Structure formats: structure tokens, C-alpha cells
Amino acid sequence: MTALVAHARIALADPEAIIVPLCEHLAEHGAEISQEKGATIIALGSYRGWLQSSDGHLVVRAEAPDMASLQEAKQAITSHVIEFAPRGEAVPAIAWTGAGSGVAIPSSFRILTVTDVRDVSPHMRRISFHGDDLARFDSLDALHVRLFLPPPDLAEPEWPTFGEDGILRLPAADKAPAVRKYTIREIDTAAGTVTLDFVLHEDAGPGAAFAARARPGDRIGMAGPGGRGLREADWYLFMGDETALPAIGRMLAHLPPTARGIAFIEIANAGEEQALVCPAGIEIRWLHRHGAEAGTTALLQEAFEGVIWPSEEATVYLWAALEHTGFKALRAAARKRLRPERDHHLIVSYWRRGISEDRQAD
Ligand SMILES: Cc1cc2nc3c(=O)[nH]c(=O)nc-3n(C[C@H](O)[C@H](O)[C@H](O)COP(=O)(O)OP(=O)(O)OC[C@H]3O[C@@H](n4cnc5c(N)ncnc54)[C@H](O)[C@@H]3O)c2cc1C
């Protein structure tokens, strides 16, 4: 595949003084750094960056197989040039030339329009959307997306854009969308449709509040996809509360017909159970909270302790997502039980009781 290439030429008093800390920093984030013909080469994910000091300038070339990776490269290089500029040195305006130059919507970003809203159960709302060019989101390996939820009273939503300097900019604070992670429940790229299931929870933040008021014609943004999803195994163990139900439901529907295993799903009560498409060899066990608040029970950990595992020869895949406290307990239990040389697992915290997603990095 032909690579997309962009260039920048940035006037700096001492370009080397930026190249060294910039590369050290990106190396801490997994970049491989090498030298070739006087240039320092950064290889991170699927992009490459060439940095060279020339005649009072930092000369940069970025190369990537697709526009999303090229935008990522430009953003990483520009933001770190600014960050690592010696104290007091103002970095001149940076303008990339070549592929993707000018102001652009992030290439991993799509605008979705609500087409249908219906309730799967009293606290699970299924919303269908129309969007263009959805192929990149159709992956069982990367199940979740970031939703950009504009403030409800905004007549015309505003979206993030990459400036010609390669930096991602969000709209001004009063117009900025809230960002929340959700899972694609169903996607049909030919029809241009995507369906997401939203838990209608107490103390609704922007995610649950959007689902509660959504009407056909409403628009939101979607970026991604991300995370890890399905792996091949002889025996599957899926565990999660209702926030994980969209991911578990999607994975079950795409397992081979011969798949074997168990899915434990914690929900409020029997009224929240839903029909799931899955192979005959997967047993579904609903765990009811019987009036306890979400995120306060040990139902999933207890279920894990009671699992009857397959024979020693079988490989296992455990996928689990739940509230943060339960996640920590389950992760500790799984590390003791699973065999690192044979089994794979993904155990993730999907939300924190009493803390909105905005504050989870605090
Ligand atoms: C990778 C990933 C995928 C996810 N996929 C989905 C999905 O497909 N569907 C889905 O519904 N959720 C999903 N979640 C969980 C969802 O992102 C969180 O529940 C998120 O907090 C909801 O945002 P909000 O704006 O409604 O609430 P926030 O503003 O984040 O939080 C407001 C308050 O609500 C509480 N709260 C948040 N979630 C719940 C809950 N489920 N039950 C009770 N109280 C809660 C918080 O503790 C806080 O007190 C996913 C999370 C991750 C990380």
C-alpha cells in the first residue's frame, strides 16, 4: 500500500535540544528509535517520523499507511515539539504540507444521526444510528468507541478538528461535547447503520442522559474503535454487568457454532434479561442483584470462584468488564487461576461507582 506522507519545517534555535527529549519520551510510550543518514527515526504503531536538524530548522517527515495514523503522527510530533521546546523559546506556527494538510475532521471520527430508539428492557435503551463510511468500526477485535455527545441545548453541534499544525482541537467549553465510551452492539457497513445499547442508570451523566432524551434526527460524534475483543479458544468465560452486556452480546453472536463456555451477566432483576443469539454450547447465567445497587455486589466474583473449568488440555479465553471495585477483585482471582502459557484474558473496569467518567483520571 502507498504510504501517506506529510512534511513540516519548523524554525528553532537548537533543533537537537528538542529531538533528544522528544524521542526519549516517545520511547517510554513504546516507540522504537533509530538513526539513518543523519535523521532520527521514530516508529510508533503504524506510523514513522523522520526528524533532522538542518540550517536552524527541525525538518520532519511523517509517513503512515492511512489518514488516521498520519493524523496521530502529526499530533504526536507537533505537540511534543511544543512541549519540549526549551523554556522561553516560542515555537513558531507549524503548518504541515503534503497528505491531509489544512483543517480536517479526524479521520477516525464520524457523525452519526439517530434513526430509531427503543427499549430492550426497562433500563437498557437501544439506539440505532446512520453514518457514512463505517468500515473501520466493523471489527470484533476492537469493540468500543468514544461517543462525542454535544450539550443538549445546542442547535448546531460542533465537532473536534485537526488544525493545520496537526493538533486536535475541541470546540469551546460551552459547546464541547462530553466524551463517553460505549460498545458497538451491531453494525452493518453496507447499510450504514450502527446500533448501541445504553444503560439508563441512576445519577445519569451525559451518556445515560443522551440515551434518555434521544430522538430520531439527533446527531452525535463517534471515534475509534478501540480495545480488545474476541480471541480464539477451546472454552470461553464471559463475565460482566449490564454495561458489558452489549459487548458480550455482540461477541456471543459471532462465536463459531461449535464454541463452548459460560456467560455470567449481572443485572438488576429478571426484567432486565434479554434474548441473546449464541451457540448451543454456551450457557448463559443471569445473576440478579435483587435490589442491591449496581456496583455493590460480589456476584461475579462468587460466580468465578464456582466455575467448573474445562479439562487441562483446553485453552480458555476470559473476557470480563464490570464496575471498578469488582474488576480489581476479579482480576486478582483470575491471575491466580489462569495459566499464562495457555490462556488469555481481558478484564476491564467499565465504570466507577460514585465517579463520573470525566473524573476517573483524578
Ligand atoms: C470500553 C467501554 C465500553 C463501554 N460500553 C458500554 C455500553 O455499551 N453501554 C453502556 O451502557 N455502558 C458502557 N460502558 C460504561 C459507560 O461508559 C459508563 O457507565 C459511563 O460512566 C456512562 O457515562 P454517563 O455519562 O452516563 O455517566 P458518568 O458521567 O460517567 O457518571 C455519572 C454517575 O453515574 C454513575 N454510573 C455510571 N455508570 C453507571 C452504571 N452503569 N450504573 C450505575 N451508575 C453508573 C457513576 O458512578 C457516576 O456517579 C462502557 C465503558 C467502557 C470503558
The ligand as a MOL file (V3000), in Angstrom:
LIG
                    3D

  0  0  0     0  0            999 V3000
M  V30 BEGIN CTAB
M  V30 COUNTS 53 58 0 0 0
M  V30 BEGIN ATOM
M  V30 1 C -14.7150 0.2930 26.8510 0
M  V30 2 C -16.0600 0.6170 27.4820 0
M  V30 3 C -17.2290 0.2430 26.8460 0
M  V30 4 C -18.4730 0.5210 27.4280 0
M  V30 5 N -19.6110 0.1710 26.7760 0
M  V30 6 C -20.8230 0.4950 27.3070 0
M  V30 7 C -22.0390 0.1970 26.6110 0
M  V30 8 O -22.0350 -0.3220 25.5010 0
M  V30 9 N -23.2180 0.5490 27.1940 0
M  V30 10 C -23.2510 1.1890 28.4250 0
M  V30 11 O -24.3460 1.4860 28.9080 0
M  V30 12 N -22.1160 1.4700 29.0950 0
M  V30 13 C -20.9070 1.1520 28.5610 0
M  V30 14 N -19.7580 1.4720 29.2220 0
M  V30 15 C -19.8660 2.1130 30.5310 0
M  V30 16 C -20.1220 3.6290 30.4140 0
M  V30 17 O -19.0750 4.2330 29.6790 0
M  V30 18 C -20.1730 4.2140 31.8360 0
M  V30 19 O -21.2590 3.6630 32.5180 0
M  V30 20 C -20.2260 5.7260 31.8240 0
M  V30 21 O -19.9270 6.1760 33.1210 0
M  V30 22 C -21.5980 6.2510 31.4350 0
M  V30 23 O -21.4990 7.6480 31.3180 0
M  V30 24 P -22.5590 8.6520 31.9270 0
M  V30 25 O -22.2750 9.9510 31.2790 0
M  V30 26 O -23.9250 8.0680 31.8340 0
M  V30 27 O -22.1880 8.7080 33.4780 0
M  V30 28 P -20.9370 9.4430 34.1570 0
M  V30 29 O -21.0000 10.9210 33.9590 0
M  V30 30 O -19.6650 8.7580 33.7250 0
M  V30 31 O -21.2120 9.0830 35.6920 0
M  V30 32 C -22.2350 9.7310 36.4230 0
M  V30 33 C -22.5750 8.8730 37.6340 0
M  V30 34 O -23.2140 7.6750 37.1840 0
M  V30 35 C -22.5630 6.5340 37.7600 0
M  V30 36 N -22.6600 5.4300 36.7810 0
M  V30 37 C -22.0090 5.3140 35.6070 0
M  V30 38 N -22.3640 4.1660 35.0050 0
M  V30 39 C -23.2360 3.5590 35.8160 0
M  V30 40 C -23.9710 2.3320 35.7380 0
M  V30 41 N -23.8610 1.5020 34.6910 0
M  V30 42 N -24.8010 2.0070 36.7640 0
M  V30 43 C -24.9430 2.8230 37.8240 0
M  V30 44 N -24.2730 4.0140 37.9550 0
M  V30 45 C -23.4390 4.3610 36.9530 0
M  V30 46 C -21.1390 6.9950 38.0240 0
M  V30 47 O -20.5540 6.2120 39.0310 0
M  V30 48 C -21.3530 8.4350 38.4490 0
M  V30 49 O -21.6990 8.5070 39.8050 0
M  V30 50 C -18.5220 1.1890 28.6680 0
M  V30 51 C -17.3320 1.5680 29.3010 0
M  V30 52 C -16.1150 1.2790 28.7210 0
M  V30 53 C -14.8330 1.7020 29.4240 0
M  V30 END ATOM
M  V30 BEGIN BOND
M  V30 1 1 1 2
M  V30 2 1 2 3
M  V30 3 2 2 52
M  V30 4 2 3 4
M  V30 5 1 4 5
M  V30 6 1 4 50
M  V30 7 2 5 6
M  V30 8 1 6 7
M  V30 9 1 6 13
M  V30 10 2 7 8
M  V30 11 1 7 9
M  V30 12 1 9 10
M  V30 13 2 10 11
M  V30 14 1 10 12
M  V30 15 2 12 13
M  V30 16 1 13 14
M  V30 17 1 14 15
M  V30 18 1 14 50
M  V30 19 1 15 16
M  V30 20 1 16 17
M  V30 21 1 16 18
M  V30 22 1 18 19
M  V30 23 1 18 20
M  V30 24 1 20 21
M  V30 25 1 20 22
M  V30 26 1 22 23
M  V30 27 1 23 24
M  V30 28 2 24 25
M  V30 29 1 24 26
M  V30 30 1 24 27
M  V30 31 1 27 28
M  V30 32 2 28 29
M  V30 33 1 28 30
M  V30 34 1 28 31
M  V30 35 1 31 32
M  V30 36 1 32 33
M  V30 37 1 33 34
M  V30 38 1 33 48
M  V30 39 1 34 35
M  V30 40 1 35 36
M  V30 41 1 35 46
M  V30 42 1 36 37
M  V30 43 1 36 45
M  V30 44 2 37 38
M  V30 45 1 38 39
M  V30 46 1 39 40
M  V30 47 2 39 45
M  V30 48 1 40 41
M  V30 49 2 40 42
M  V30 50 1 42 43
M  V30 51 2 43 44
M  V30 52 1 44 45
M  V30 53 1 46 47
M  V30 54 1 46 48
M  V30 55 1 48 49
M  V30 56 2 50 51
M  V30 57 1 51 52
M  V30 58 1 52 53
M  V30 END BOND
M  V30 END CTAB
M  END
